[in-house]
Structure formats: C-alpha cells, structure tokens
Amino acid sequence: MNTVSIRVSAAVIAILFLVGVAMPFATATATDLAPLISDEPAPVEHGAAPFFERVPIITGFSGSSAIVEFATVEETPPGLIRFGPLHEVGGVERAAYRKIASEKSEEWTREHTILVDVSRLESSAYDSSYMDNGGGIVAYRLEVFDPTFNVVRTFDRRFRYSRSGPRRDGEYAPAETIVLGPCLDRVGPGYFFVSWETDTPSPGGVIIMDGESERMVSESRVDVRHEVLVAGLREDAAYAYRVQYGNTKTLTRWHDVRTAPDPGSRRPFTFGFASDSRSGVGGGEENIEGVNCAGLKAVLAGAKAHGADLFLFGGDLVDGYTSSEERFLTQLDSWRRASDQVAFSMPIYEGMGNHEQVGDYFQVTDPEHDGKRILMYRDRSGDDSVEALFSARFVNPPGSCYGNAIPGPERSYLGGVEQRGPGYGETVYSFNYDNCHFVSVNSNYWVTGLYPSYNTVRWPSDHDGVAYALGVFGGNREGYLLPEQLKWLKVDLDIAQSDPDIDWIFVFTHEPAFPTGGHAYDAMFWRDEGRTGNGGLNDADVPRGDVIDMRNRFWSILSSHDKVLAFMCGDEHNYSRTLIDSDIHPTYTAPVWQFVSGGAGAPFYVQDTTVPWSDHVKAFSPVNHYCIFHIDAKRVGLSVYATSGVLIDEVKDLAAAAGRSIDSAPQTP
C-alpha cells in the first residue's frame, strides 16, 4: 500500500460511523479508503488479567503468627513467604528475609492462608532497631507459582504489628502501617516535601529536628495518601525528620535531609540519572509486578553511595501497556516500593516513558494481510489518562519553577473535528537546584500506537500500522512533541537563560532525539527505509509524520540556549554519549550532549552504527548502569558506573569536551 492510502482523511471517520463505531468526529463521504477498516474495531482487554482475586492482607493474629490471606484467580499450588526485619546502612534500606513460612495445605486452591510467626524475629540477633518490646515492622516476600504462564510470581509487602506482654506469650495484633514511603520530595532552599501512604485512613505529620529542638508540621486531613510541605528552614542546612502517623501516633525512625543551597551559591553537588527499570529477562526480583526491582535497587543504591543529592529518572519505570488502570497503578506502586530503599533521603524526580501506558485497546482487521489483526491502543483524556494517574502517584513540581503554568492540553483535528488531549499534570515541569535548571519533558503524551499480538505481522514501529491507528483514533505519535509543550519549553528556557543564578540547564525525557541503538525505528527519528533510505520519517501528510521537522524544532530550542549543556533520555537499554552540533543540522547553534542512560534493568540493546550521526557517538556501552553528574561551581563532570561498580565512562569537564565555555558564551537569549 502506498503512502497516499494512509493519509488522514475525513473518509476514514466516515467509515467508522458506517460500521457503528461511536467516535466524536464529523461524518464525511466514504472514498476508495473504504477497505482500510473492514469491520468494527472491538474494545478488548489487554495486559489486564489479574493474578489475585484478593490481594494479600493481614487479617489478624493467631498467637504470635500474623495471618496472611489472599485469593488467586486460578488454582495454584501452595505459596511461601520469606520474611524479616528492615535494615538501613549508609542511607540504603533493605529487607533481610531471615525466615520462611509456608502454607500448611499441599492442595492446589484459590484461597490461601500463610501464618508468619513474627516472634521468630524478636531476637537481638535480628533486631536492627525496627522491633522493640512493643512490636515492629516485618517485610515479606510472597512467592506463588502461576500455572498459566509457568512462572513464579513475586510480591513484596510489609506490615507492622504491636505486642503487649512477653515474647510469644504476649498479645499480638496488626497495627497501622506505612506501606509506601516515607519519601523525600522536591527539596528546595529552605523547604522540602515528605509523602507516604498508610494502609488505613489516618492523620499524620512530620517532626523536624533542628539541633536540639523539635517542631511538628501536621497534615490537615485524614487519608491513606499523605503529602506534607515542611517550610521555614534555612538554605543549605542539615536537618533530621521523622513521620508521625496513625491514631496511635506511631513514629518512624529519623531520616537525614539537607535543604537545597541558595540559588546561585555554586557549592558542589551531585545528581544522578537513569531510565528503563521495566521488568528484565530473568525471574524473581527482576520481575516484581512489572519492575526489575534488582536493577532499580542497584542503580539507586549506587547513586546514593556516590553522594547524589537528587536523582532524575527518565521513564519506563514499569511494563505498562495495559487496559487496566488497577494493574497499571499496582505496577507504579511496585516501583515505589523498590525506590523506597533510598527515597527517604534522596529525592527522585520521575518522568514518563512509552511503557507508562494505560488506555483503550482495539482489534481491527489488517487491510493488507488476510486473517491478521492489528491491535491498536490510545491514551485516555480524562482523569483516567496515564498523565493523570502518573501525576497522582508521584510528587513532582506543578509546572515551571518560574511560574510558567503546566502546558495546556494539546489539540488536533481529525475529520475536521477538534480533539482535545489530556492535561499534562506533573509530567512536564522544571526546578532549580543551586546553579542548575532541570526540565522534564513528556515525549509520550497522548500516544496512539500499535501493540504486537499473537495474530499480527505488525510491530509498534510499523509506519503504515501506526498511521492507520492515528487515522482512526487521532492522538499523538510516540516520541512526538506537540506545540503547547514546545511553547512552554521555550518560555521556560528563555527565563532560565536570563537567570543570573543559573549556569547550566539539563533537559530530560524518555525518547532519544538521536537514537544510537535499538530505537531508530521510532523515538524522534522513525527511520523510514521505504521512503528515505536510512533517513527518518518526514511526511506532513501522514498523521504526526513530520518527525524530523519536529525534532529540529525541539533541538533548535535547546541549542539556541547556550546554557543547555545536556539532554538526557532513555528508551534504548544501553549507555551512549553523543555530541549534537551544527554538523548534524545548521540550526543547532550550540553543541549539546545527548546522554542515553537506559540501564536500570530492561533488556539490553546493541549499538546501531548505521544512524547518520554514528560518528558523533563518543561512548557506548550495553550494561546496567547509572550516570553521576558532579557540579563544582561552573564545572560539570560526569562519571558513569556499571552496577557492578566498574567505571565505564568519565568526562572531567563536559563543557570543555563539547568545545564550550560558560565564561565566554553569551548569557542572554
């Protein structure tokens, strides 16, 4: 089929109405595109099959044993629980699974009960200050065999208990528990946020230790989700905080926090970056509810060990790609549990990737392949959009730190009728830390696309198939940045460029502008061998088809601000450092580094040496890794570490390596 056959046309919309698909677009006369959609797209569930009918909960105690109950959708063999206390060493908290509890029955069943004898942990050999005479916190890992997929499913949870009386013989009972957090969020000069989630609605607050004095910042509502702003502090000052929660006013242990420096103070600090922690190719901890928890924990612990003051995460946190809001939120919670090991003292700023996808799925007949189907998906646009769900689960800045509000919902026209996308929420934002400005860009907003299914010959990067989906449902293409966001970005960068306290700007997102290994067929390139040989897609008549022009608009905004030193992204599961300059396009005024750092656990990609900018790639490595940026006044250094601890790339002065100097460069837009 030639490109003319997949142009956006009112005829496509007319066909949808002829087959009875309810779409909010105007009708038009059908043309020779009638075979494009030969039957009614049927909504289908995708990635939505639950494993649990009832998730694991503590229903009570039998003596000193917590009763863990859950129900599976299908009959499974008996499960087991590994359990133990939590240990914190060097700012990293880990569960020590010292004991095992198994189901008593050997029968396959859907209803499951496991007794966890917590008294086995009440010993000076195991206690690490989390358990005392009044009870404590128990972390546990449930493992259950899934016969449908012939794998062992792994689930991490925790609970708290109280005890009155002696060990074993006393009275044990479940107690209110912080099940997620506490997390340190949005650390600024003289303030920070703390968030956490409890298993029951309860009051809460944060206690601040300043020298010998304490003060309480109470939350005004009773809820399971908690977010508290602690303000009125000194800049660049060390404090300790703890959370008070529940009707029993339970206290967490103390956590260290340091407020951000006064803007432009130019004291040394360090930040980390990584991306792509969706589940890996192994089992166990490499796939816990859609997350490679082993990879993610290694990356975050490594960054903490190297003294990172904050961490940026560039998307693909989870597997995603599901029609189930519940399943998607469960995966995000799994990511949050894994990051909890450092999040109490190292703020993490999250961005969205293509795997952060939950939406509507449809099957249609493939017009080019008899008997084959195309599985299309589209983002939702209301409170159930992926942007809204993602924003509700994380605590990130609401828009620009300079008061430039969140970009308005994007618009498009399909069949002459306007479509309105979802709100961006907290997926597009900026903040300052000392002399650096950080910007999160959403390269996976309002995405419509394809998902490979068992009865299809099309893959997500199939040009004709994606054009079909966009022609039917509208929305946006993966990796495509729309006008409202680009306008917001330029305004934000203009102000940062003129800010005398800012020396360098770092922009991060998920999709690479210049892919180097694994995603040349999408991202911000969409290699189109049928039209342009080795070039990218640039056809304005195809839905969102002017990809190269869009990328050039985006990169011209970045490179026209000479404080922009680096663009950081993921999507490709490897590390690469590429210098993008005017040799690639004449509108790229200043050279800007592109760092791909997709090494937090997803399966590896090797280097693609056929992309047009291959000779601009200065370093490449397909290993699990993370990036550490060292800011020392106006000098920016980089160290990239494999999770094994090996140094895989190092640059002492990124500006000098790019042929730039902030002292000689103009500082006004």
N, C-alpha and C positions, 0 to 999 in steps of 0.2 A: 504494500500500500504506500503511495507517495505522500509527501508532506501535505499536499492540498487536502487530502482526505481527512486530516485530523485537525484542521483549523477550527478555532472556536466559531460557532455559528448558532444563530437562533434556531436553525433546523434541528440541532441536537436536542434542544429543550423541547421543541415541538414533539419529537419522537418520544421523549419521556412522558409527556402528557398523553400521547396516543396510547401508550402501554399502561397508563394508570398510575404513574409514579407521582406522588404528591411533592412538588417542588415549588418554592416561592418565586417562580420566574414567569415571564410572559410567554404566551404561546406564539408560534410562528409557523410558516408553511414548511412542510417536510420537503426535502430535496433528495438528491442522489446519496445523501449520507444516511438514508434510512437503514441500511444494513449495520450501521455502527452499533446500535443497541437493538438486538433482535428479540429480547424479552425483558420482562420487568426485573430490574435489579432487586434482589430479595435481601432484606437485612438478615444478617447471620451473626451468631456469637463467634467470637474469635479470642483465643487465649483466655477464655473466661471460666473454663471448667474448674470448680473449686475442689480442693483436696479435702478440706474439712467441711462437715456439715455444722459442727460446733467447734470453735477454736479452743485450744487448751486454756483452762481456767482452774484456779484453786477453789474448790467447793467447800473446804473445811479441813479439819484435822481429825485423824484417828490416833489418839495418843500423841506421840511426837512426830507422826508422819503426816505431811501435807498430802491431801487427796487431789491429784491432778486428773481431771476428766476431760475427754474430748470425744468427738464422734467424726468418723470419716465417711465420705460419700459412698465409697465402695468398701467391701470387706477387706481387711488387711490382717497380716499376722501380728502378733504382739509387738508393741513398741518398747523402747527403753529410754531412760532419761539419765544423762550424765549431769551431775550437779556439784556445786562447790561454791566457795566464797569468791568475792571480788578482791583483786589485789591492785594497788596503784604504786608504780615505781617510775620515777623520772617523768612524771606527768602523763603516763600512759596507764590506763586501767584495763585489766584483763581478767576474765573469769578463769578460775582454776578448778577444773572439773575433777574433783578428787574421788568421787563416789559414783556408783551406778545403781539405778533402781529399775527393775523390770516388771512387766505385767505378770500377775500370778497365773492367769489363764494362758493355755497354749493354743486356744482355738482362734481361728480367723473370725473376726467380728467387725462390726461398725462402731460399737460402743466400747470405749476404752477407759480403764482406770489404772493409774500407777500411783503407788504410795512412796513418797520421798521422805525418808526418815532424817529430818534435819538435825537431830541430836548427834548424829554421826559426825557433824561438822563442828560441834560445840567442844572444841579441844584447843588447847594452847598451841598445838602443832599446826593447826589450820587457820586459826583466828588471825585476821590482819586488821583488826580494829573495826570491822564491819559487824561483828557479832559481840554482844555483851550479855550480861545476865538478863537483859530484858528482851532478847531476840536478835534478829538481824536480817540481812539481805541474802537471798540464795539465788544464784544464777543457774539456769539449767538449759540443757540442750536436748530436745526431743528428737529421736530418730525413729522413723516409721517407714517400712517398705511399701512402695507404691507398685502394686502388681500390674497396673495399666501400662506403665512405662518401664517397668522392671528396674527401678532405681530406688535408692534410699532417700527419703525426703528428710531434710534437717531444718529445725526451727529453734531459734534462740529466744528465750524469755527469762524473766526474773520475777521474784515475789519477795515480800517482806513478811515476817511473822513476829508475833510477840509471845513472851513466855513469862508466866508467873509461877514461882516455885522452883524447885531444884531441877537440874537437867534430867531428862527422860521422865521423871515423875511429876513435873510441873504441868500447868495447863497451857497448852499451845493453841494459838489461834491466828488466822490470817490478819494482816494489818494493811492499812493503806500504803500504796507503793508508788513511787515514781517509776513508771515503766519506760519512759524515754527522757533522756536528759539527766541532770540539767546541762544546758548548752549556753555557752558564752556567745553572744551575737552582737554584731555592729558595735565594735569598740571604737570610740571616738575620744577626742580631747576632753576629758572631764566627765565622761559618761560611758555606760555600756548597757546592753540589754541581756537579760537572762530568760531563757524559756525552758519549760519542761512539761511533761504530760503525766497525769496520775490515772490510776485505774478506776477511781470513782470521783465524782464531782466534789471538790473540796476547796477551802480557802488556802491562801498561800502568801508568801512574801520572801524577800531577800534581806539577809542580815549582812551588813558591811562592817568589816573590821578595819579601823584606821588607827594604827598604833595600838593603844590600849583601850580605845573607845569603840563601842558598837552602836549602830543605829539600824532600824528596821524600815524597809520600804515595803509596805503591804500592797497586795493586789486588791482591787475593789470588787471583784466578782468571785462567785463560786462556780468552778468549771473543772473540766478534765484537762483543758489546754490552758497553759499559763504563759504570760509574757510580761515581764516587769522591766521598766526603764529605771536604772539607777543613775541619777544625775547629781550635779552639785559637787563633783570631785575635782581634784587637781589634775592638770595635764601631766602626762608622762610620770605617773606616780603608781607605786605598788600598793595593792590592797589585797585583802582576802575576803571571800564571800561564802556564804552558805545559804541553802534554801530551807525555809520552814514550810512544811506542808501538812495538810490533813487536819481533821478536827482534833487530833491528839497533839498537834503542833510538833510533829517529828522534825528532827534536824538532820540534814546531810552533813558530811564531813566538810571541812574548809577547803576552798579552792583558791589558788592564786590567780590574780588578774593584774594587768598593768594597763592603765589608760593610755590612749594614743598621745603622741607628742603634740605640742602646739604647732599649728600649721607653719611650715617653712623653717622649723628649728633645725632640720637637717642632721638629726642624730642618726647613727647607724641603726638599721633594722633589716629584717629578713622576712621574705614571704615565699610561700610555696605554690606550685601549680601542678595539677594533673587532671586527667579526664578518663572516662571509659572504665567504670567499675562494674558494668553489667556482668552477668554470670560467665564464668570461664568454661573451659573444656573438660574440667575434672568434676568430681563429685564432692560430697562433704561440704567443707567450708568454702569451696569455690563456687557453690551454688546454693545459697540460703535465701529462699524466696526471691529469686531473681537478681541476686547480688553476689559478686565474687568477694565475699567478706574477707577471705585470706589476703587477696591482692589489695583491697582497700585499706585494711588494717596495717599492712606492711608499709604502704605509701604514707599514711598519716602518721604512723609511729616514727618513720624515718624523718619526715619533715619536722616533727616535734623534737627529735633528737638533735637535729641541726639548728635548733633555735628559732624556728619560724614563728613570727609574731602573728601571722594570719595566713590563711590558705584559701586559694581560689580553686574551684572545681568546675571544669568546663563541660559538664553534661554527660549523657549516657550513664546515669547513676545506676539504672535498673534495666531489666529486659524489656518491660513495657509491651507495646504493640498488643493491646487488648481492648475488647469492647466493654470490659467490666471495670467500673470505677472502683469497686471494692478491691479487686485484685491489684489494680494499679496503686492504690493507697497502701495496701499491705506491703508491696514491694518498696515503696518510699520509706515506710516505717522500718523495714529491714535494713535499708541503707542508713537510716538514722541510728539504729541500734549499733551498727558496726562503727559508725563515726563517733559514737558516744565515748569511746575509749580515750579521745583527746579533746572532744568538743567542749568539755567543761572549762578548758583553759586556753584553747586555741580557736578563735572564731573562724568559721568556714563560710565562704560566700559561694553559693551554688548557682549554676546556670543550667539551662535546659538543652538536651540533645535530641536527636531524632528518635531514640528509644524511649524518651519521655512522651509516649503516645498512648492516648486512650480516646477512642472515638467510635464512630459508626462504621460498620463493615458491610459490604455488599458484594454479592457474586453476580457477574454478568457473563453472557456468552462471548467468547473471544471471536471477533468478526473475521479473523484471519486463520484460525486453527479449529477445524471441526472437532466437536466433542470436548473442547477445552474451555475452561472458565477463567475469568480474571477476578481476583479478589482485591477490591478497592477499599480504601478507608478514607475518612475525612475527619478532621478535628471538629469538635462541637464548639458552639459560640456563646453559650450562656455560662451559668455558674458551674456547669459540669465540664467546661472546657479544660484542656490539660493545663493551660496557663493559670486558670483559677485554682485548680486542685494543687498544682505545684506551689503556687504562692501561699496557699493556706497551710501547707505543711512545713514551710521554711520561713525564717525571719531574715529578710533582706531589705535593703533600703527601698523606700517607695519613690522611685524616680531619681532625678538628678540631685546631687548634693548642693547644686547651685539654684535650686528652686524651679528648674525646668521640669514640669509635671511629666508623668508617665505618658508615652506616646498614645494618641487616641486610637481607637480601633481602626484597622485598615479597611478599605472599601475596594470593591471590584465590581465589574459589570458582566453579567452572563445573560445572553439573550436580551440585552437592552435593559435589564432589571438590576438594580443595585443590590449587592451583597454586603453585609457588614460582618467583619470578623470579631473574634473575642477581644476582651481587654487584655493588655499585656501583663497587667498585675505587676508582681515583683520579679519578673524575668528580665526586665530591662531597667538598669539602674546605674548609678555612679556614686563613688565616695572618695574622699581624700584620706590619706594616711601620711602624715608628715609632709614631705615634699613631692609625693607621688599621687597621681589621679588614676583611679581604676574605673573601668567602664565594662559593664556586662551587656552584651548584645545577644538578642534572641534570633538565631539563624534557623529556627524550626517552628516558627509561628504559623498557626492556622494551616497546617500542612495537609494536603491531599496527596495520596500516592497509591502504590501497589504493595501487596504483601505476597510472597511466594506461597503457594498452597500445593497440595499433593497432585492436583489435576491441572497444572498450568505450565506453560513454557516461558512465562514472562517473570522477570525479576524486578526489584524495586527501581533499578536504573534503566529499565526498558523505555526508550524515548516515546514510542508510539503508545505503549500502555499507559504511561503517566499522562500523556496528552489526552487519551480517552478519559481518564479519571478526572482531570481538570476540566475537560469539556463538559462532563456530566454534572459534576458537583461544585465546580468553582474552587475557591480557597487559594492555596498557595503551594509552591513547589519547595521541596526540601532544599535548604541552603540559600533560598532567595530572600533578600532583604527588601522590604516594601517601603514606599515613600515616607509614611509617617515616622517610621523608626529612623530612617536615614536623615530626615529633617531634624528629629530630636538629637541624633548623634552629632550632627554638625553644630547645632547650637551649644550643646554641652562641651564639645571640644573647643569651640571658639572662646568660651568663658575660661576654661582651664588654661588655654594657651595664653590668655591675658592675665592670669593669676600669678602675681609675683612670688607667691609661696610655693608654686608648683614648678618643678624642674623636668619631670618626666611623666608621660602618660602611658598606661598599659591598657589595652583593649582585649577582652577575652570573650570567646563564644565557643560553639561546638564545631561547626563545619569549617574546614580549611578553605581559605581563598585560593590557595595554590597547593592542591593535594600532591603528596610525594610518594604515596604507597598504599593502595587499597581502595581509594575513593575518587579516582579520576573520572569515574562514570557518573558521579553526582557531585556533592559538595557545591562549591561555587564555580564549577567547571563544566560538568555534564559532557564529558568527551563524546563527540558525535562523529564517529568514523564514517558513517554513511553520507554525511553532508560535507564535513570539513576535514576529513582525514584524521589527523591527530589533534585537531583543534577542538575547542569547546562549543557548546550549543549557543547560537546567537541568531535566533529566528523570531522576530517580533510577532509573526503570525501564529506561532504556536503558543498555547497558554503559558504565561510566565517564561517565554522562550528566549528572551534577550538576556541570557545568563551572563555572558561576557560583558555586555554593556553595563549590567547591574553591578557586576564585580568591579568594573573600572570606576563606576560612580562611587562605590564604597571605598575602594582603596585610594582614590583621589582625595576623598575626605580625610582619610588617615594621613596620607603622606603630605598633604598641604599644611598640616600642623606639625612643625618640626620638633615639638616636644613628644610626639608619639614615637616611642622607641621600639615597642614590641606589640605584636598581635599574637595572642596565644589561643590555641584551639586544640581539638582532639579529633574524634571521629575515626581517624586512622590509628590503629593499635600499634604504635611504634613511636620513636622519638626522631624528630628532624629539626634542624636549624637551617633556615633558608633566608638569604638576604634578597629582598624585593626592592628593586630600584628602577630607574628610568630606562635601563636596558631592556626591561620587560615591556614597559609601556611608557610613552613620553609624558603622560600626565602624572606619573608617580614622581612627585617633586623631590621629596627627601627619602633616602633609603630607610626602610623599616624592616626589622627582623620579624619573620613568621616562625613561631615555635609550635610544632605539633607535639603534644605530650599525651598520648592516649594509652598510657601504660599501667593503668590501675587495676588491670585484671582481665580485660576482654581478650579474646584470641588474637595472636599476632598477625600483622601484615608485613610482607617484604617490600623492599623499595621498588618503585616504578621509575625506571631510568628513561622512559620514553616521553615523559611530560616535557613540554617546551622549556621549562625553567630548571631542568635537571642539573645544569652546570652551576646553578646558584645555590644548590644544596651543599652546605658546608659540613654537616654532620648528620648521620643517620644510624639508628640502632633499634632493632626489633626486640626489646626486652621490657619486662616490668620495671618501671622507673618513676621518678618524680623530679621536678625542677625546683631548685632553690635559687632565688634571686637575692643578692646581697646589695643593699643600698647603703652607701657610705658617702654622705653629703651628695655631690653631683656624680659620683662614680657608681655605675651599676655593673656588678659582676654576676656570673652565672656558674652554678655547679649542678650537674645532672647526675643523679645516682641511680644505679640499678637497685632494686630492693634487696639484693644480696649484699649491698654495701659498696660495690665497685663503682668508681667514678668513671662515667662513660663520656662526659663532655665537660669542658671548662673553658670559660672566657673571662679574663680578668677585668676587661673594660669593654662592654658591649657597644658603647657609643664609638669608641676609637676603632673597634673592629669593623664597624659599619662605615668608617671614614667620616665620622661626625664628631662635633664638639659642641656641647651646650653653651660654652662661653663665647664661641664665635658665631653661633647661629642667631638669627633674629628671633625675638621673643614676643612678637605681636602677630596676630593673624593677617 
